[in-house]
Amino acid sequence: MLVRYHPQVELSKFIANLKTVSSRLIRKEFGDHFSQVYRKPVLWTGSYFVASCGGVTIEQIKKYVEQQATPEL
């Protein structure tokens, strides 16, 4: 995932909000399926990984992200 955010925003709060909103939307859309296979009350763990990139253009980063393999379902 490639994300641009305002530097005044605390990264930990941004990630927490991203996880909260995405969890809510995923559960809303796929709630029936989740209740059959996922019993825990939380979707995401508390951990996360963030890396920054320098010396390359945003176009190069987007191309790299788009070329990553998709996970097997």
C-alpha positions in Angstrom: 0.0 0.0 0.0 1.3 3.4 -1.0 0.1 6.2 1.2 0.8 9.9 1.3 -0.3 11.7 4.5 0.3 15.2 6.0 3.5 15.3 8.1 1.6 17.0 11.0 -0.4 13.8 11.5 1.0 11.4 14.0 1.8 8.2 12.1 0.6 5.9 14.9 -2.8 7.7 14.9 -3.0 7.5 11.1 -2.3 3.8 11.2 -4.8 3.2 14.0 -7.5 5.1 12.1 -6.7 3.2 8.9 -7.1 -0.1 10.7 -10.3 1.0 12.4 -12.0 2.2 9.3 -10.9 -0.7 7.1 -12.0 -3.2 9.7 -15.4 -1.6 10.0 -15.9 -1.6 6.2 -14.6 -5.2 5.7 -16.9 -6.5 8.5 -19.8 -4.5 7.1 -19.4 -6.0 3.6 -18.3 -9.5 4.5 -19.7 -9.9 8.0 -21.6 -13.1 7.3 -18.6 -14.8 5.9 -16.3 -13.5 8.7 -18.6 -14.8 11.4 -18.3 -18.3 10.0 -14.5 -18.4 9.8 -13.1 -15.7 12.2 -14.1 -15.8 15.8 -11.8 -13.1 17.3 -13.3 -9.6 18.1 -10.5 -7.8 16.3 -9.3 -8.0 12.7 -5.9 -6.4 12.8 -3.0 -6.8 15.2 -1.5 -3.8 17.0 1.7 -3.9 15.0 2.6 -2.4 11.7 5.6 -1.7 9.4 6.3 1.6 7.7 9.2 2.4 5.4 10.0 5.6 3.6 11.6 6.0 0.2 14.1 8.6 -1.0 15.9 9.2 -4.2 13.1 7.8 -6.5 10.0 9.4 -8.0 6.5 8.7 -6.9 5.9 7.1 -10.4 8.7 4.6 -9.8 7.3 3.7 -6.4 3.8 3.3 -7.8 5.1 1.0 -10.6 7.0 -1.1 -8.0 3.9 -1.5 -5.8 1.7 -2.3 -8.8 4.1 -5.0 -10.0 4.1 -6.9 -6.7 2.5 -10.3 -6.8 -1.1 -10.6 -5.5 -1.6 -13.1 -2.6 -3.1 -16.5 -3.3 -6.6 -16.9 -2.0 
